[in-house]
Amino acid sequence: MERNKAQIKVGGRGSATKLPGGTAVLRIEPPSVRNFFRWRKKFFDGGCVPWALRSNARNSGGGRRLCEKQCELVAKYGAKYATIDRPTFAQLHLEMDDEVEKHNQDIPIDRQIACPSIDSLRRFVAGLSRFAVLVGRYGSEEAKRRSIWTGQGPDIVRPGQRVEIDHHEIDLMTILKREGLWAALDPQQQQRIKRMQLCAAIDVATNCILGACLSEVPSAADTIRVLRMAVSDKTDLAATAGAESSWNQCVRPTRSRLMADQRTLKRTSSLRSTISSLVMRSRQAECPGCAGRWSAPSEQSRLA
């Protein structure tokens, strides 16, 4: 009797109880009347089979991935949203549905595709530049009026004054399908491609990408690699990739401020030492006689 009095309830229905010794005992309670009739209706609506009572949690997740043709359609009609005709998502989805129906008429059933959802269109447009969408739908003057600063904003007056670096998760498969490069990969390469982490450095004044790299998980090594790209000329890399223009944009460590995740800066000594090394070598190149007079970067990772 004393043992039962000492039981402590730690949850609601069907939860566990703790005995004085610390042992957890699962206590299953009968469902409420409301839940019983709800399950009864679900059981009969599902054909009186046990699996009709399964939870809908099995349907959660990202859903099926779009094929290459579906990605092309989403990109095509998503770009039409940023036009002067100002079509709605419902209108664009109807047009896309008609094109999918025409596409499926002359191909076998096993190769037919389903029309992407309207949420796929919304997600694609959400990934576009908000200013570019406003320019396409309302013109440059109206876009400037709607994009005006409502606060003070960062005090940036010159290129290279502030450089921001951070990780961002991207769906590499979707990007390759949208650009028409997915079919060029063999099946082994396609199986290896998944969501990856993009580490990039951007100049706030010009929105110029100063460096970028891909990795499976975010790490300080990515930040160091991108940081070295941000302070060096990358024209050879651009030429190797077949770019039409050079990639010589870079910043000087002593005249720029690097803004990164504070947790990464505080927990990774290799990143802090790399920043200090870049500052020291840059000041030695600018002033060989004052190589010993330099200060370490502050907690805000200032490079000057």
CYANA upper distance limits for C-alpha pairs under 8 A (distance plus 0.5 A):
  1 MET  CA      5 LYS  CA      6.88
  2 GLU  CA      6 ALA  CA      6.77
  3 ARG  CA      7 GLN  CA      7.27
  3 ARG  CA     19 LEU  CA      8.10
  3 ARG  CA     20 PRO  CA      8.20
  6 ALA  CA     19 LEU  CA      7.36
  6 ALA  CA     20 PRO  CA      7.02
  7 GLN  CA     17 THR  CA      6.95
  7 GLN  CA     18 LYS  CA      6.37
  7 GLN  CA     19 LEU  CA      5.78
  7 GLN  CA     20 PRO  CA      7.51
  8 ILE  CA     17 THR  CA      6.18
  8 ILE  CA     18 LYS  CA      6.03
  8 ILE  CA     19 LEU  CA      7.54
  9 LYS  CA     15 SER  CA      8.42
  9 LYS  CA     16 ALA  CA      7.45
  9 LYS  CA     17 THR  CA      5.39
  9 LYS  CA     18 LYS  CA      7.40
 10 VAL  CA     15 SER  CA      7.48
 10 VAL  CA     16 ALA  CA      6.81
 10 VAL  CA     17 THR  CA      6.36
 10 VAL  CA     18 LYS  CA      7.97
 11 GLY  CA     15 SER  CA      5.53
 11 GLY  CA     16 ALA  CA      7.09
 11 GLY  CA     17 THR  CA      8.29
 13 ARG  CA     27 ARG  CA      8.40
 13 ARG  CA     28 ILE  CA      7.31
 13 ARG  CA     29 GLU  CA      6.29
 14 GLY  CA     26 LEU  CA      7.46
 14 GLY  CA     27 ARG  CA      5.88
 14 GLY  CA     28 ILE  CA      4.67
 14 GLY  CA     29 GLU  CA      5.95
 15 SER  CA     26 LEU  CA      6.50
 15 SER  CA     27 ARG  CA      6.30
 15 SER  CA     28 ILE  CA      7.43
 16 ALA  CA     24 ALA  CA      6.48
 16 ALA  CA     25 VAL  CA      5.82
 16 ALA  CA     26 LEU  CA      4.73
 16 ALA  CA     27 ARG  CA      6.09
 17 THR  CA     24 ALA  CA      5.98
 17 THR  CA     25 VAL  CA      5.66
 17 THR  CA     26 LEU  CA      6.79
 17 THR  CA     27 ARG  CA      7.31
 18 LYS  CA     22 GLY  CA      6.26
 18 LYS  CA     23 THR  CA      6.13
 18 LYS  CA     24 ALA  CA      5.08
 18 LYS  CA     25 VAL  CA      6.75
 19 LEU  CA     23 THR  CA      5.88
 19 LEU  CA     24 ALA  CA      6.97
 19 LEU  CA     25 VAL  CA      7.99
 31 PRO  CA     35 ASN  CA      6.51
 31 PRO  CA     36 PHE  CA      6.62
 32 SER  CA     36 PHE  CA      6.66
 33 VAL  CA     37 PHE  CA      6.89
 34 ARG  CA     38 ARG  CA      6.71
 35 ASN  CA     39 TRP  CA      6.57
 36 PHE  CA     40 ARG  CA      6.60
 37 PHE  CA     41 LYS  CA      6.63
 38 ARG  CA     42 LYS  CA      6.74
 39 TRP  CA     43 PHE  CA      6.49
 39 TRP  CA     53 LEU  CA      7.36
 40 ARG  CA     44 PHE  CA      6.87
 41 LYS  CA     45 ASP  CA      6.53
 42 LYS  CA     46 GLY  CA      6.57
 42 LYS  CA     52 ALA  CA      7.20
 42 LYS  CA     53 LEU  CA      7.08
 43 PHE  CA     47 GLY  CA      7.21
 43 PHE  CA     48 CYS  CA      5.70
 43 PHE  CA     49 VAL  CA      7.26
 43 PHE  CA     50 PRO  CA      7.83
 43 PHE  CA     52 ALA  CA      6.13
 43 PHE  CA     53 LEU  CA      6.63
 44 PHE  CA     48 CYS  CA      5.40
 46 GLY  CA     52 ALA  CA      5.51
 47 GLY  CA     52 ALA  CA      7.96
 48 CYS  CA     52 ALA  CA      7.77
 50 PRO  CA     54 ARG  CA      8.45
 56 ASN  CA     60 SER  CA      7.91
 59 ASN  CA     63 GLY  CA      8.39
 66 LEU  CA     70 GLN  CA      6.11
 66 LEU  CA     71 CYS  CA      6.57
 66 LEU  CA    116 PRO  CA      8.08
 66 LEU  CA    174 THR  CA      8.15
 67 CYS  CA     71 CYS  CA      6.74
 67 CYS  CA    177 LYS  CA      7.77
 68 GLU  CA     72 GLU  CA      6.81
 68 GLU  CA    177 LYS  CA      5.30
 68 GLU  CA    178 ARG  CA      7.12
 68 GLU  CA    180 GLY  CA      7.71
 68 GLU  CA    182 TRP  CA      7.83
 69 LYS  CA     73 LEU  CA      6.85
 70 GLN  CA     74 VAL  CA      6.71
 70 GLN  CA    113 ILE  CA      8.04
 70 GLN  CA    114 ALA  CA      8.49
 70 GLN  CA    115 CYS  CA      7.82
 70 GLN  CA    116 PRO  CA      6.99
 71 CYS  CA     75 ALA  CA      6.62
 71 CYS  CA    174 THR  CA      7.69
 71 CYS  CA    177 LYS  CA      6.81
 71 CYS  CA    178 ARG  CA      5.77
 72 GLU  CA     76 LYS  CA      6.51
 72 GLU  CA    177 LYS  CA      8.12
 72 GLU  CA    178 ARG  CA      6.09
 73 LEU  CA     77 TYR  CA      6.65
 73 LEU  CA     96 MET  CA      7.47
 74 VAL  CA     78 GLY  CA      6.12
 74 VAL  CA    116 PRO  CA      7.75
 74 VAL  CA    120 SER  CA      7.49
 74 VAL  CA    121 LEU  CA      6.37
 74 VAL  CA    124 PHE  CA      7.72
 75 ALA  CA     79 ALA  CA      6.53
 75 ALA  CA    124 PHE  CA      7.61
 75 ALA  CA    178 ARG  CA      7.51
 76 LYS  CA     80 LYS  CA      7.14
 77 TYR  CA     81 TYR  CA      7.19
 77 TYR  CA     92 LEU  CA      6.66
 77 TYR  CA     93 HIS  CA      8.42
 77 TYR  CA     96 MET  CA      7.48
 77 TYR  CA    121 LEU  CA      8.02
 78 GLY  CA     82 ALA  CA      8.13
 78 GLY  CA     92 LEU  CA      8.45
 78 GLY  CA    121 LEU  CA      6.20
 78 GLY  CA    122 ARG  CA      8.30
 78 GLY  CA    124 PHE  CA      6.76
 78 GLY  CA    125 VAL  CA      6.27
 79 ALA  CA     83 THR  CA      8.20
 79 ALA  CA    125 VAL  CA      8.07
 80 LYS  CA     87 PRO  CA      8.11
 80 LYS  CA     92 LEU  CA      8.34
 81 TYR  CA     86 ARG  CA      6.86
 81 TYR  CA     87 PRO  CA      6.37
 81 TYR  CA     88 THR  CA      7.66
 81 TYR  CA     89 PHE  CA      8.01
 81 TYR  CA     92 LEU  CA      8.12
 81 TYR  CA    125 VAL  CA      8.07
 81 TYR  CA    133 VAL  CA      8.15
 81 TYR  CA    137 ARG  CA      8.15
 82 ALA  CA     86 ARG  CA      7.47
 82 ALA  CA    132 ALA  CA      7.98
 82 ALA  CA    133 VAL  CA      5.24
 82 ALA  CA    134 LEU  CA      7.59
 82 ALA  CA    135 VAL  CA      8.11
 82 ALA  CA    136 GLY  CA      5.08
 82 ALA  CA    137 ARG  CA      5.74
 83 THR  CA     87 PRO  CA      8.20
 83 THR  CA    133 VAL  CA      8.34
 83 THR  CA    136 GLY  CA      5.13
 83 THR  CA    137 ARG  CA      5.38
 84 ILE  CA    136 GLY  CA      6.24
 84 ILE  CA    137 ARG  CA      4.94
 84 ILE  CA    138 TYR  CA      6.91
 84 ILE  CA    139 GLY  CA      8.23
 85 ASP  CA    137 ARG  CA      7.46
 86 ARG  CA    137 ARG  CA      6.02
 87 PRO  CA     91 GLN  CA      6.75
 87 PRO  CA     92 LEU  CA      7.18
 88 THR  CA     92 LEU  CA      6.85
 89 PHE  CA     93 HIS  CA      6.50
 89 PHE  CA    118 ILE  CA      7.33
 89 PHE  CA    121 LEU  CA      7.69
 89 PHE  CA    122 ARG  CA      7.83
 90 ALA  CA     94 LEU  CA      6.79
 90 ALA  CA    118 ILE  CA      7.78
 91 GLN  CA     95 GLU  CA      6.88
 92 LEU  CA     96 MET  CA      6.62
 93 HIS  CA     97 ASP  CA      6.53
 93 HIS  CA    117 SER  CA      8.15
 93 HIS  CA    118 ILE  CA      6.47
 93 HIS  CA    121 LEU  CA      8.28
 94 LEU  CA     98 ASP  CA      6.82
 95 GLU  CA     99 GLU  CA      6.89
 96 MET  CA    100 VAL  CA      6.69
 96 MET  CA    115 CYS  CA      7.65
 97 ASP  CA    101 GLU  CA      6.72
 97 ASP  CA    115 CYS  CA      6.16
 98 ASP  CA    102 LYS  CA      6.83
 99 GLU  CA    103 HIS  CA      6.57
100 VAL  CA    104 ASN  CA      6.72
100 VAL  CA    113 ILE  CA      7.74
100 VAL  CA    114 ALA  CA      7.68
100 VAL  CA    115 CYS  CA      6.51
101 GLU  CA    105 GLN  CA      7.00
102 LYS  CA    106 ASP  CA      8.27
103 HIS  CA    107 ILE  CA      7.93
103 HIS  CA    112 GLN  CA      8.32
104 ASN  CA    108 PRO  CA      8.20
104 ASN  CA    109 ILE  CA      8.26
104 ASN  CA    112 GLN  CA      5.72
104 ASN  CA    113 ILE  CA      7.45
107 ILE  CA    111 ARG  CA      6.99
107 ILE  CA    112 GLN  CA      7.04
108 PRO  CA    112 GLN  CA      6.99
116 PRO  CA    120 SER  CA      6.87
116 PRO  CA    121 LEU  CA      8.43
117 SER  CA    121 LEU  CA      7.58
118 ILE  CA    122 ARG  CA      6.95
119 ASP  CA    123 ARG  CA      6.58
120 SER  CA    124 PHE  CA      6.71
121 LEU  CA    125 VAL  CA      6.76
122 ARG  CA    126 ALA  CA      6.54
123 ARG  CA    127 GLY  CA      6.88
124 PHE  CA    128 LEU  CA      7.33
126 ALA  CA    130 ARG  CA      8.23
128 LEU  CA    132 ALA  CA      7.95
128 LEU  CA    133 VAL  CA      7.67
129 SER  CA    133 VAL  CA      6.81
130 ARG  CA    134 LEU  CA      6.76
131 PHE  CA    135 VAL  CA      6.64
131 PHE  CA    143 ALA  CA      6.81
131 PHE  CA    144 LYS  CA      8.44
131 PHE  CA    147 SER  CA      7.51
132 ALA  CA    136 GLY  CA      6.70
133 VAL  CA    137 ARG  CA      6.73
134 LEU  CA    138 TYR  CA      6.13
134 LEU  CA    139 GLY  CA      7.36
134 LEU  CA    140 SER  CA      8.13
134 LEU  CA    142 GLU  CA      8.08
134 LEU  CA    143 ALA  CA      5.54
135 VAL  CA    139 GLY  CA      4.92
135 VAL  CA    140 SER  CA      5.34
135 VAL  CA    141 GLU  CA      8.45
135 VAL  CA    142 GLU  CA      7.92
135 VAL  CA    143 ALA  CA      5.77
136 GLY  CA    140 SER  CA      8.47
138 TYR  CA    142 GLU  CA      6.34
138 TYR  CA    143 ALA  CA      6.99
139 GLY  CA    143 ALA  CA      6.62
140 SER  CA    144 LYS  CA      6.60
141 GLU  CA    145 ARG  CA      6.80
142 GLU  CA    146 ARG  CA      6.69
143 ALA  CA    147 SER  CA      6.53
144 LYS  CA    148 ILE  CA      6.55
149 TRP  CA    153 GLY  CA      7.43
156 ILE  CA    161 GLN  CA      7.06
156 ILE  CA    162 ARG  CA      7.64
156 ILE  CA    204 VAL  CA      8.15
156 ILE  CA    205 ALA  CA      6.78
157 VAL  CA    161 GLN  CA      7.90
157 VAL  CA    205 ALA  CA      7.80
158 ARG  CA    205 ALA  CA      6.89
159 PRO  CA    203 ASP  CA      7.41
159 PRO  CA    204 VAL  CA      8.08
159 PRO  CA    205 ALA  CA      5.67
159 PRO  CA    206 THR  CA      6.69
160 GLY  CA    203 ASP  CA      6.43
160 GLY  CA    204 VAL  CA      8.15
160 GLY  CA    205 ALA  CA      7.58
160 GLY  CA    250 CYS  CA      8.35
160 GLY  CA    251 VAL  CA      6.06
160 GLY  CA    252 ARG  CA      8.20
160 GLY  CA    255 ARG  CA      7.98
160 GLY  CA    256 SER  CA      6.17
160 GLY  CA    257 ARG  CA      8.49
161 GLN  CA    203 ASP  CA      8.29
161 GLN  CA    204 VAL  CA      8.38
161 GLN  CA    205 ALA  CA      7.98
161 GLN  CA    255 ARG  CA      7.21
161 GLN  CA    256 SER  CA      5.22
161 GLN  CA    257 ARG  CA      6.57
162 ARG  CA    203 ASP  CA      6.71
162 ARG  CA    204 VAL  CA      6.38
162 ARG  CA    205 ALA  CA      7.88
162 ARG  CA    256 SER  CA      6.23
162 ARG  CA    257 ARG  CA      5.33
162 ARG  CA    258 LEU  CA      6.65
162 ARG  CA    259 MET  CA      7.80
163 VAL  CA    201 ALA  CA      7.02
163 VAL  CA    202 ILE  CA      6.15
163 VAL  CA    203 ASP  CA      5.20
163 VAL  CA    204 VAL  CA      6.56
163 VAL  CA    256 SER  CA      7.42
163 VAL  CA    257 ARG  CA      6.50
163 VAL  CA    258 LEU  CA      5.40
163 VAL  CA    259 MET  CA      6.62
164 GLU  CA    201 ALA  CA      6.05
164 GLU  CA    202 ILE  CA      5.97
164 GLU  CA    203 ASP  CA      7.12
164 GLU  CA    204 VAL  CA      7.54
164 GLU  CA    258 LEU  CA      6.38
164 GLU  CA    259 MET  CA      5.23
164 GLU  CA    260 ALA  CA      6.54
165 ILE  CA    199 CYS  CA      7.58
165 ILE  CA    200 ALA  CA      6.10
165 ILE  CA    201 ALA  CA      4.74
165 ILE  CA    202 ILE  CA      6.99
165 ILE  CA    223 THR  CA      7.96
165 ILE  CA    258 LEU  CA      7.86
165 ILE  CA    259 MET  CA      6.81
165 ILE  CA    260 ALA  CA      5.71
165 ILE  CA    261 ASP  CA      8.41
166 ASP  CA    199 CYS  CA      6.14
166 ASP  CA    200 ALA  CA      6.56
166 ASP  CA    201 ALA  CA      7.45
166 ASP  CA    223 THR  CA      8.16
166 ASP  CA    260 ALA  CA      6.51
166 ASP  CA    261 ASP  CA      7.24
167 HIS  CA    197 GLN  CA      6.68
167 HIS  CA    198 LEU  CA      5.97
167 HIS  CA    199 CYS  CA      4.82
167 HIS  CA    200 ALA  CA      7.19
167 HIS  CA    218 PRO  CA      7.09
168 HIS  CA    197 GLN  CA      6.06
168 HIS  CA    198 LEU  CA      5.66
168 HIS  CA    199 CYS  CA      6.88
169 GLU  CA    195 ARG  CA      7.27
169 GLU  CA    196 MET  CA      6.24
169 GLU  CA    197 GLN  CA      5.07
169 GLU  CA    198 LEU  CA      6.59
170 ILE  CA    195 ARG  CA      6.21
170 ILE  CA    196 MET  CA      6.14
170 ILE  CA    197 GLN  CA      6.72
170 ILE  CA    198 LEU  CA      7.18
171 ASP  CA    175 ILE  CA      7.13
171 ASP  CA    194 LYS  CA      7.09
171 ASP  CA    195 ARG  CA      5.06
171 ASP  CA    196 MET  CA      7.09
172 LEU  CA    176 LEU  CA      6.72
172 LEU  CA    193 ILE  CA      7.29
172 LEU  CA    194 LYS  CA      6.65
172 LEU  CA    195 ARG  CA      6.32
172 LEU  CA    196 MET  CA      7.20
173 MET  CA    177 LYS  CA      6.72
173 MET  CA    182 TRP  CA      7.92
173 MET  CA    193 ILE  CA      6.84
173 MET  CA    194 LYS  CA      6.73
173 MET  CA    195 ARG  CA      7.95
174 THR  CA    178 ARG  CA      6.57
175 ILE  CA    179 GLU  CA      6.72
176 LEU  CA    180 GLY  CA      6.65
176 LEU  CA    181 LEU  CA      5.54
176 LEU  CA    182 TRP  CA      5.60
177 LYS  CA    181 LEU  CA      6.47
177 LYS  CA    182 TRP  CA      5.44
177 LYS  CA    183 ALA  CA      8.30
181 LEU  CA    185 LEU  CA      7.77
182 TRP  CA    190 GLN  CA      8.12
185 LEU  CA    189 GLN  CA      6.47
185 LEU  CA    190 GLN  CA      6.76
186 ASP  CA    190 GLN  CA      6.83
187 PRO  CA    191 GLN  CA      6.77
188 GLN  CA    192 ARG  CA      7.12
189 GLN  CA    193 ILE  CA      7.02
195 ARG  CA    216 GLU  CA      8.14
196 MET  CA    214 LEU  CA      7.12
196 MET  CA    215 SER  CA      6.39
196 MET  CA    216 GLU  CA      5.45
196 MET  CA    217 VAL  CA      7.55
197 GLN  CA    214 LEU  CA      6.19
197 GLN  CA    215 SER  CA      5.75
197 GLN  CA    216 GLU  CA      6.27
197 GLN  CA    217 VAL  CA      6.49
197 GLN  CA    218 PRO  CA      6.58
198 LEU  CA    212 ALA  CA      7.39
198 LEU  CA    213 CYS  CA      6.38
198 LEU  CA    214 LEU  CA      5.27
198 LEU  CA    215 SER  CA      7.18
199 CYS  CA    212 ALA  CA      5.96
199 CYS  CA    213 CYS  CA      5.97
199 CYS  CA    214 LEU  CA      6.92
199 CYS  CA    218 PRO  CA      8.23
199 CYS  CA    222 ASP  CA      6.95
199 CYS  CA    223 THR  CA      7.24
199 CYS  CA    226 VAL  CA      7.60
200 ALA  CA    209 ILE  CA      7.55
200 ALA  CA    210 LEU  CA      8.02
200 ALA  CA    211 GLY  CA      6.08
200 ALA  CA    212 ALA  CA      4.67
200 ALA  CA    213 CYS  CA      7.18
200 ALA  CA    226 VAL  CA      7.01
201 ALA  CA    209 ILE  CA      6.37
201 ALA  CA    210 LEU  CA      5.91
201 ALA  CA    211 GLY  CA      5.79
201 ALA  CA    212 ALA  CA      6.95
201 ALA  CA    226 VAL  CA      7.12
201 ALA  CA    227 LEU  CA      7.84
201 ALA  CA    230 ALA  CA      7.39
202 ILE  CA    207 ASN  CA      6.41
202 ILE  CA    208 CYS  CA      6.07
202 ILE  CA    209 ILE  CA      5.02
202 ILE  CA    210 LEU  CA      6.15
202 ILE  CA    211 GLY  CA      8.00
203 ASP  CA    207 ASN  CA      5.67
203 ASP  CA    208 CYS  CA      5.80
203 ASP  CA    209 ILE  CA      7.02
203 ASP  CA    210 LEU  CA      7.41
204 VAL  CA    208 CYS  CA      8.09
208 CYS  CA    249 GLN  CA      8.39
210 LEU  CA    226 VAL  CA      8.43
210 LEU  CA    229 MET  CA      7.18
210 LEU  CA    230 ALA  CA      5.19
210 LEU  CA    231 VAL  CA      8.49
210 LEU  CA    249 GLN  CA      6.91
210 LEU  CA    250 CYS  CA      6.66
211 GLY  CA    226 VAL  CA      5.51
211 GLY  CA    227 LEU  CA      7.65
211 GLY  CA    229 MET  CA      5.60
211 GLY  CA    230 ALA  CA      5.78
212 ALA  CA    226 VAL  CA      6.03
212 ALA  CA    229 MET  CA      8.28
213 CYS  CA    222 ASP  CA      7.28
213 CYS  CA    225 ARG  CA      8.19
213 CYS  CA    226 VAL  CA      7.17
214 LEU  CA    222 ASP  CA      8.37
215 SER  CA    222 ASP  CA      7.98
218 PRO  CA    222 ASP  CA      7.52
219 SER  CA    223 THR  CA      7.49
220 ALA  CA    224 ILE  CA      6.77
220 ALA  CA    264 THR  CA      7.37
220 ALA  CA    268 THR  CA      7.31
220 ALA  CA    270 SER  CA      8.28
220 ALA  CA    271 LEU  CA      7.01
221 ALA  CA    225 ARG  CA      6.67
221 ALA  CA    271 LEU  CA      8.38
222 ASP  CA    226 VAL  CA      6.66
223 THR  CA    227 LEU  CA      6.44
223 THR  CA    271 LEU  CA      8.03
224 ILE  CA    228 ARG  CA      6.76
224 ILE  CA    271 LEU  CA      6.63
224 ILE  CA    274 THR  CA      7.58
225 ARG  CA    229 MET  CA      6.95
226 VAL  CA    230 ALA  CA      6.69
227 LEU  CA    231 VAL  CA      7.23
228 ARG  CA    232 SER  CA      6.98
229 MET  CA    233 ASP  CA      7.88
229 MET  CA    234 LYS  CA      7.59
229 MET  CA    250 CYS  CA      8.26
230 ALA  CA    249 GLN  CA      8.35
230 ALA  CA    250 CYS  CA      5.75
230 ALA  CA    251 VAL  CA      6.83
231 VAL  CA    250 CYS  CA      5.41
231 VAL  CA    251 VAL  CA      5.57
231 VAL  CA    252 ARG  CA      6.64
231 VAL  CA    253 PRO  CA      7.43
232 SER  CA    248 ASN  CA      8.15
232 SER  CA    249 GLN  CA      8.41
232 SER  CA    250 CYS  CA      6.14
232 SER  CA    251 VAL  CA      8.14
233 ASP  CA    247 TRP  CA      7.23
233 ASP  CA    248 ASN  CA      5.11
233 ASP  CA    249 GLN  CA      7.05
233 ASP  CA    250 CYS  CA      6.76
234 LYS  CA    238 ALA  CA      6.90
234 LYS  CA    246 SER  CA      8.19
234 LYS  CA    247 TRP  CA      5.62
234 LYS  CA    248 ASN  CA      6.03
234 LYS  CA    249 GLN  CA      8.19
235 THR  CA    239 ALA  CA      6.64
235 THR  CA    246 SER  CA      5.49
235 THR  CA    247 TRP  CA      5.05
235 THR  CA    248 ASN  CA      5.99
236 ASP  CA    240 THR  CA      6.68
237 LEU  CA    241 ALA  CA      6.86
237 LEU  CA    247 TRP  CA      8.37
238 ALA  CA    242 GLY  CA      6.84
238 ALA  CA    243 ALA  CA      5.75
238 ALA  CA    245 SER  CA      8.04
238 ALA  CA    246 SER  CA      6.70
238 ALA  CA    247 TRP  CA      6.51
239 ALA  CA    243 ALA  CA      6.10
239 ALA  CA    244 GLU  CA      8.20
239 ALA  CA    246 SER  CA      7.72
251 VAL  CA    255 ARG  CA      8.13
251 VAL  CA    256 SER  CA      7.26
252 ARG  CA    256 SER  CA      6.76
252 ARG  CA    282 SER  CA      7.95
253 PRO  CA    257 ARG  CA      8.27
253 PRO  CA    278 LEU  CA      6.97
253 PRO  CA    279 VAL  CA      6.07
253 PRO  CA    282 SER  CA      7.07
253 PRO  CA    303 LEU  CA      5.95
253 PRO  CA    304 ALA  CA      7.20
254 THR  CA    279 VAL  CA      6.41
254 THR  CA    282 SER  CA      7.17
254 THR  CA    283 ARG  CA      7.46
254 THR  CA    303 LEU  CA      6.06
254 THR  CA    304 ALA  CA      4.82
255 ARG  CA    303 LEU  CA      7.56
255 ARG  CA    304 ALA  CA      6.26
256 SER  CA    302 ARG  CA      7.87
256 SER  CA    303 LEU  CA      6.40
256 SER  CA    304 ALA  CA      7.03
257 ARG  CA    301 SER  CA      7.54
257 ARG  CA    302 ARG  CA      5.23
257 ARG  CA    303 LEU  CA      5.78
257 ARG  CA    304 ALA  CA      7.42
258 LEU  CA    300 GLN  CA      8.41
258 LEU  CA    301 SER  CA      6.28
258 LEU  CA    302 ARG  CA      6.27
258 LEU  CA    303 LEU  CA      6.88
259 MET  CA    300 GLN  CA      7.37
259 MET  CA    301 SER  CA      6.88
259 MET  CA    302 ARG  CA      8.15
260 ALA  CA    264 THR  CA      8.05
260 ALA  CA    265 LEU  CA      7.78
260 ALA  CA    301 SER  CA      8.04
261 ASP  CA    265 LEU  CA      7.01
262 GLN  CA    266 LYS  CA      6.59
262 GLN  CA    299 GLU  CA      8.23
262 GLN  CA    300 GLN  CA      7.96
263 ARG  CA    267 ARG  CA      6.52
264 THR  CA    268 THR  CA      6.33
265 LEU  CA    269 SER  CA      8.04
265 LEU  CA    271 LEU  CA      7.13
265 LEU  CA    272 ARG  CA      6.96
265 LEU  CA    299 GLU  CA      8.24
265 LEU  CA    301 SER  CA      8.01
266 LYS  CA    299 GLU  CA      8.17
268 THR  CA    272 ARG  CA      7.29
269 SER  CA    273 SER  CA      6.61
270 SER  CA    274 THR  CA      6.61
271 LEU  CA    275 ILE  CA      6.81
272 ARG  CA    276 SER  CA      6.76
272 ARG  CA    297 PRO  CA      8.29
273 SER  CA    277 SER  CA      6.54
274 THR  CA    278 LEU  CA      6.68
275 ILE  CA    279 VAL  CA      6.76
275 ILE  CA    297 PRO  CA      7.89
275 ILE  CA    303 LEU  CA      7.51
276 SER  CA    280 MET  CA      6.60
276 SER  CA    296 ALA  CA      6.52
276 SER  CA    297 PRO  CA      7.09
276 SER  CA    303 LEU  CA      8.37
277 SER  CA    281 ARG  CA      6.62
278 LEU  CA    282 SER  CA      6.53
279 VAL  CA    283 ARG  CA      6.69
279 VAL  CA    303 LEU  CA      6.82
279 VAL  CA    304 ALA  CA      7.66
280 MET  CA    284 GLN  CA      6.67
280 MET  CA    291 ALA  CA      7.54
280 MET  CA    294 TRP  CA      7.41
281 ARG  CA    285 ALA  CA      6.76
282 SER  CA    286 GLU  CA      6.83
283 ARG  CA    287 CYS  CA      6.27
283 ARG  CA    288 PRO  CA      7.92
283 ARG  CA    290 CYS  CA      8.21
283 ARG  CA    291 ALA  CA      6.90
283 ARG  CA    294 TRP  CA      8.26
284 GLN  CA    288 PRO  CA      5.18
284 GLN  CA    289 GLY  CA      8.07
284 GLN  CA    290 CYS  CA      7.48
284 GLN  CA    291 ALA  CA      5.39
287 CYS  CA    291 ALA  CA      7.27
290 CYS  CA    294 TRP  CA      8.50
297 PRO  CA    301 SER  CA      5.86
297 PRO  CA    302 ARG  CA      5.82
297 PRO  CA    303 LEU  CA      6.39
297 PRO  CA    304 ALA  CA      7.77
298 SER  CA    302 ARG  CA      6.38
